[in-house]
């Protein structure tokens, strides 16, 4: 970035007295002879993040959601139709399709079955190598996650300087949640990253609205075309676009109002265009039939809103499916308590468990600085309001399945955390550095088991299953590691398996029976149970677990008992 552009972005916005800002000294990283330090630090941070994500991608077997997305991407490439997985828009799966195209799997287009059966058939019954296919499907998401890291860095740097950008990038690149889900062929990280990118571009629109307002709308559209959970933030980003455009006009309130309305409209139209284009990219004829799909009827206010929304028919039916899923009585698990339904405080509690302690402290300090420091205050609506709205919306959901539903929090708050350095005290700089180091140690200690991470206050990844379940700890990712462990340590022993996941145990060489299908007295040998199944165990399985002795664990997500 040119020095002139950086100065203009760092200065207070048009809503403040930019002329009164005192001159600043040149940061050490920008002094002659030291300009290479910051790029080197960025490369190191993103390099370690890439290494962590690639390692996870290579070692983990398919998680529960991934096979459906990969199969849908393969169907897009072969059949050019929107048929599978209509409950999510196409863009994220089109990103996955880039890697699937490289893997070039055999796709049995004549196979008939629901999306789960089709996914299992593609991975395990069509002659494809699931290890290779999953790696290539995950690789585009890894690249996209790294690019979002550059957005985090640029956003914080423009707000509070190069050191703030470095701190923000460090927290992003070391976040166990971002690493865990950024290494998977899933939709949570890209959807959150596109929203973050939109907020950053709209922040930049305070100076160049004609360029950055449309770009912000395109980024918002990319989020909408990836996951429908992005919808609640649309009014927020439209308002931010209006605010950015309003500030570029001084004196003439009517002209300012017109420009603000135009900014909001441009964001909405650009976002809508991206959604339509994502469906057209799959099928230029926009063929869609709800036949064979369980699309529930939606009435009342939600039904009215659906009829008014100018989205493709398949997008609207996907929303109806999502509304239907929200009515299902899912089971949740929090701090040892199994319940039916949802708890409004689930996501904040889960984030408290699964976020490094130093990161939590820096999030709080950075958010406080953004609000309290006068020159940072104009950025508060762009950095703090979108994640707050998305979190409030997610907290009303019925699926208490994991912090992946709030992965936008570590992204946005990494930007805010970098601003803790805006408190111009030596102790603040030292404390920030110490906390970043604490985060690095905590994150690196869990390598390469990022999905089951929990911080030291809650016992680390070994104890996560005692407090949380599902994608917080056990999403089916360790079936391959289990196969290796059984071959190495327990060869020839009778295995009884309760596995929660989408993998096929027999494909990995695991010859096991289901202990729930026989009387407990017949179960002798090794009892292997996914930790989410341990958390939800009742009846016969609970009796079996309580009368067995734990002897081993795999990936902090599967427990091996001996009977």
N, C-alpha and C positions, 0 to 999 in steps of 0.2 A: 504494500500500500504506500502511495506517495505521501511525503510528509505533510503537504498542504491538505490532502484529503483527510488524513488522520486528525489534524488539528481541528478541522471543521466539524468532525463527528464528535470529538471529545468535548468540544465547547458546549455550553448549555444550549438547549433548543430555542426555537423562536418564541417560546412562551416565557423565556427568562431573559435576564439582562446579560447577554453574552459579552457585551463590551466591558463589563465590570470585572470579568474574570482576571485574576492576577497572572502575570507571566509564570511559566513553569520551567524548571530545570530539565535538561535533557536526561532521560532515563539512562542508566548505565548500559542497558542492552543496545541503545541506539548511538552510543559514543563511537567515534572512529576506531576501527579495529575490533569492535565487539559485536558488530551487527550479525555475525554468524552464530552467536550464542543462542539467540531465540529460535531461529530455524532449526538448529541442532536439537534443542530441547523438545520442540514440537515433533521432530522425527523420532526421537527416543521414546517419547510418551506414546505416540501412535504405533511405533514399532513394537513395544511391549504389549500393547493392547491387541495388535494384529497377531502376535505370537500366541497370546492366551486364547484368542477366539479360534484360530486355526487349530490349535491343539485340541480344544474342546470339540470342534467340528469333526476332527479325524477320529477321536476316541469314543464319541457318544453314538449310541444307536438311536433310531428315530424316536422322538418324543411323541406324545399322543396326537397333537394337532398336525405335525409336519407331513406325514404321508398323504393326508387329504390335500394339502396345498400343493405338494409335489405332483400328485396325480392330476390335480386340476390344471396345473401348468402344462403337464404333458398332453392333456386333452386339448388345451388351447392350441398347442403347437401342431397337433395332428388333425384335429377336427374343426378348429376355428369356430367354436361355439361356446356359449355360456350355458352349461348344463350342470356341472358339479359345483358344490359349495356356493350356491347363490346368496347365502347369508353374509358373505363378504364380497366387496367389490373386486374388480380384477387387477388393479395396478400392482399390488404387492406380489400377486402370483405371476404377473408378467415379469417382474424383476427376477423371481425364482426361475422363470422359464428361460432366462438367459443362460443360467447354469445347466438346466435340464437339457437345453439344446446342445451344449457341449458334450454332456454325457451321452446323448443320443440313445435313450433306452428303447427297447422294444415295447410298443404299446398295443395291446390287444383291444382295438376299437370295437370289436364285436362283443366284448364281454358285457354282460348285463348284471347289474347289481347296484346297490346303493354306493355312495361315495366312499364309505369305509371299506366295503368289500373290494371296490375297484382299486383303492389305494393298496390294500394288502396284496391283491393280485399283481399289480404293477411291480411292487418291491420284491415279492417273495415267490411268485408263481409264474413269472414270464421270462425267466432266464436272465434277468438283470442282476447286477452286483449291487445290492443295497448300500454297501459301504461307499462305493464310488459314486453312485447316483446321489446319495445324500450329501456327500462332500461338495459336489459341483452345485447342487441346489442351494447349499448354505453359503457358498463363496460370494455370490453377488450381494447377499445381505451383510456379509462381513465388510465388503468394500463400502457399501452404503453407510454402515455404522461408523466407519472411519471418517467418511466425508462429513457426517454430522458432527464429528469431533472438531473438524475445522470450523464449522459454524459456531460451536460453543466457544472456541478460542477467539474467533473474530468478534463475536458479540461482546464478550467480556473485555477484550482489548479496546474496542471502540468506546466502551463505557468508562473504563477506569485505567487503561494503560496496559503496557506489555506484560508487566508482572501479574496483573489481574487475569489476563488471558492465559498465562502459563498455569496459574493456580486452578482456574476453571477447567482447562484441558486435563490437568492432572487428576482432578476429581472425577471427571467424565471417564477418562481412560482407565481409571482404577476401580470404577463402580462395579461391584460383583453382579448386580442386576443387569446393567447395560452389557457387560461382557457375556453373561450367561445367555441373554435373549438376543443379543446382536450376533451370536454365533449360530443361531438356528434359522431355519427356513420358515419363519413365522412372521406375523404382521404387526406385532406390538411396537417394536423399535422403529420400523420405517414410518408408521403412522405418527408416532410421537415426534420423530425427527423432522418430518415435513411440517408439523405445526410449529416447532421451534424455528425452523427456517423461515416460515412465513412471518412470525413475530419479529425476527431479526431484520428481515427485508422491510417490514413496515416501520421499524425503528429508523432504518436508513432513509425511508421515504420522507422523513422530516426535512431533509435537505434536497432530495431529488425525487419528488413524488411521481413525476411522469415515467420515470424508469422503474422505481422500486414498488409502487403500488400494484401495477400489473404483475410484477414478479412475485410479490407477496400473495396475490390471488392465485397464481399458478401453483405455488407451494401449498397453499391451503387446499386447492383442488386435489393435489396429489395425496394429501392426507385423507380427504373425503373419499377418494377413489381407492384407498387402501383399507380403511376400517370405518364403519359407520359410527363408532363411538366418538369420532372427531366432531360430529354434528353440533354438540352443545357449545363448542368454542367459536362457531361461525359468527354469531352476533358480536362476540368480543373482538374478533379480528376485523370485522367490518367497522366497528366503532373506532378501533385503533387506526385503521386506514383513514377514516373521516377526520380523526384528530390530527394525524400527520399532515393531511392535505390542508386542513383549516389553518394550521400554523404557518403555512407558506404565504399567506395573504395577510397584510397588515392594513388596518384602517377601514377598508370597505367590508362591512359585516355581511352584506348581501352576497358579494362575490365570494367571501370566505365560506359562507353557508353552501353556496352552489358547488364550490370545489370540494367541500367535505362530503356532500351528497354524492358527487361524482366518484370520489375515492371509494366510498362504501359500495357503490354500484359496480365499479370496476372489479373490486375484489370478489364480489358475489358472482358476477358474470364469468370472470376468469376461472374461478373455482368450479362453477357449473360446467364450463367448457371442458375442463380436464376430466371430469367424471364421465361426460358423454364420450370424449375421445378414447378413454380407457376401454369402454365397451366396444366402440367402433374398431379399436385395434385388435380385439379378439374376433369380432364378427362384424364386418362392414354392413351386413344386412340386418343386424340387430334382431336376429331370430331369438325368440324366447317363448317357452311354453311352461306353465306351472304344472303341467301333467307329470305325475310321478313325484312331485314335491309336496311335502306337507306344509302348505302355506295357510296359517290360521287367519281367520277373519279378525279384523281390528276395527272396533267401533269407538264411538265417543270422540273426544278431542283428538286423540292420536289418529283415529281413522280420518277425521277431517283434514288434519295436517298432511297425512299421506296423499290424500286426493289433491291437495293444493301444491305439493312439491313438484318441481319441474325436472324430475330425474327419470332415467330410463325405467321401463316397467320392471325389469329384472332387479334393479336397485330397490325399487319400492317393495317388491315381493321379498327381497332379502331383509328389508326392515321389518316386514310383517313376521318373518321367521324369527328375527331377533326378539321382537315383542313377545312372541310365543314362548321362546326360551326363558324370558324373564319371568314368565308365570309359572315355570316349573319349580317344584319344591326341592331344590338342590340341598345337599348336605354340606355343611361347613365344619371346620375344625380350627379352634383357636385356644391356645394356652391349655391344651389337654381336654378341652370340652368339645364334644361332638354334638352338633345341633342341626336342625332342619330349618331352612330359610336363610336369612342373611342378618348380619349385624352391621349397623351403620358405621361403627368404629373399626371394622375389620381392617381396612386398608391402612389407616394411620398406625394401628397396632402392628400390622405386618411389616410396614416400613421401619418402624422402631426396632424390630428384631433383625431385619435383613440389611440394614444400612450400617456401614462402619461408624463407630462412635465419633471419630474425628470428623467424619463427613457430616454427621448430624450437627455437631457444634459449628462447623463452618457454614452450613446452610443457614442456621439461625443468625449467626453473626453477619453473614452477607446480606440476608434479607433485611435485617435491621439497618445495615449501612445504606442499602438502596433507598430505604424510606427516610432515614435521618439525615444523610449527607445531601446538602442542597444541590450540588451539581449532578448528583446521580438520580435525584427524585424524578426528573422527567422520564426516566427509563422504567420506573416501578410498574406502570400499567402494562408494559410490554413483557416484562420478565416475571412478574408475580401474579398478575390477574389470570392469564391463560391457564397455568397449571392449577390455580385455585379453583377455577370453574370446572375444569376437567376432573379434578379430584372430587369435588362436591357431586358431580354427576355420577362418577364411578361408585361413590359411596352409597348411592341409592340402588345400585344393581343387586341382583339376586344371586350372583355367582361369586362366592368368596373363595376363589381358586388361586389367587396369588398376586404378588406385587407387579407382575407383568401388566396388569390392568392399570397400574399407576407408574409405568416406567418413564413417563414424561417428567415426573418429579425430579429424579436425579439429573435429568438433562437440563431443565430450566434452572434448578437450584444450584447446579454447578456454575452457571453464569453468575448468579447472584453471589455465590460464595467467593468468587474471585474479587468481588468488590469489597470484601472485608479489609483489603489492603488500603482502601480509601481513607480509613482512619489513620491519620498521619501521626502515628506514635511508634516508637521503636519496638515497644512491647507487642504491638499488634502484628508487626512484621514477623517477629520471632515466634509468636504464638501460632500464626498462620503456617509458618514453615514447619513447626513441630507437629501440628495437627495433620498437615499433608503427609509428613513422614509416617505418622501413626497409621493413616489410611493406607499408605503403600505397604507397610508391614502386614496389616490385617488382610489386605486384598491378596498379596502375593502368597501368604501362608495357606490360603484356600486353594491355590492352583493345583490341579486343573478342575477342581470340583466347585464350580461357581454357582450352579443351580441351588444346591443345598446350603449355601452360605448363611450364617447368622453371626452377629458380632459377639465380641468377648463377654459382654454383659449377660448374654443368653446362652453361653456355653459353647459357641462355635458351631461349625457344620455337623459335628457329631450329635448335637442335641436339637437340631432344628425340628426334627420330626416330633419331638415332644410338645411343640408349640404350634406348628403349622403343618399343612399337608399339600398335596397336589403339586402344582408347578413351583411352589416355594422350595420343594425338597426332592420330590420323587415324581418325575414326569415320564417314566419309562426309559430314561436315558442310559441306564447301566446294564442292560441285558447282555451286551457283548462282554463287559467286564465280568459279569457273573459267570458267563461261560468259561472265561479264562481262569477264574478263581476255582471253579469246580474241577477243571482239568488239572490245575497245578496242585491243589491241596486235598481234594476229596474224590479222586478218581475211583470209579467202581462203586461208590456208595449210592444207596437208594435216595432219590431226591423227590421231595414233595414241594410243589411250587404254587404260590399265589402271587401272580405277577400283575401289576397294574401298568398297562402300556399298550402300544400298538404293534410292538415287535412280535415275531413268531419264535418262541423259544427253540423249537426243533430245528429251525434253520441254523441257529448258532451252535448246534450240537448238544442242547440241553434235553436230556431224556427225563421227563418229570411227570408226575401225576398230581391231580388236584386233591388235596387232603380233605376238602369239604364234601367230597363225593363218597367217602367211606366212613365207617365208624372210627372214632378217635383211637380206640385200642389197636387198630390196624396200621396206624401211622407210626412207623419206626424209621430211624435214619436221620436225614437232614430235612428240616422244615425251613424253606426259603420263602420269605414274605416281603413284598414291597412295603416300604414304611408307610405309605398312604393307606394300604390295606391294614397295617398294624393299628394305625390311628382309628380306623373305622370298624375294627373287628368287633363283632358281637356273636353271641351264640356259639356254634361249634368251633369256629376259628379262634375266638377268644379263649375257649377252653384249651385248645391245642397250644396256643402261644403261652398261656399261663402255666402250663404243665411241661414246658420245654425250657432248655437252657441256652441262652444266646452264646455263640462261640465265635462269630465273625460278622463283619459288615462289608459291604461293597459300595464304594462311591458315596458313602453317607446317605444312601437312599434305599438299600436292601439289607435286611438283617437275616443272618443264617443261624438257625437254632438246631440243637441236637436233641433227639428224642430216643 
